[in-house]
Amino acid sequence: MPGAQELELIAALQDITHDCLKMFVRPDEPIAILDFPDIKNCGDSAIWLGLPI
């Protein structure tokens, strides 16, 4: 289970991502995230950790 620092970092990264994408995706527009990273690259897996479920 992530600690407080990790949760704050994830929230900050989510905010940055939302700010970058808001000009391209409307809040009410459905999206799909495809191609789950089933490889040993931990960076790709870390990206998925920041996604809301």
N, C-alpha and C positions, 0 to 999 in steps of 0.2 A: 504494500500500500504506500503510495507516495506521501512524502511529508509536506509540510506547509510550504517550504521553499519550492519544491517541485510543482505543487499545485498553482502557486503564484506564477511560476515560469510558464506553465501550460496556459494559464489564463491570459498572460501577456502575449504569448505567441498566437493564441486564438484571436485576440483583438487586432494584432498586426495583420493577420491573414484576412480577417473580415474587412479591415480598412482597405487593403489592397484589392479585394475582389468586389467591393460594393458597387463600383462603377460598371461592372460587367454582369453581375447577377442580382436581379431584384430580390428583396427579402421574401416575397411570396412565390418565387420561381423555384420549382422543384429541381434538384440536381441529383446525380448519381455519381458515386465515387467507385471506380472500377479498378480491377487488377490489384488485388490484395498482395502486398509484398511478401511472398513466401520464399524469401532468399536469406542469405546470411548477412546482408548489408543492414547493420543496426540503424543506420540513418533513416532508411525507408520505414522500418518498424517504428521508429521514434515519431515519424510524421503521423502514423496511424494512432499513436497514443494520444495525440492532441485532438483527435476527432471526437465530437460528442456521439454517444451511442443512443 
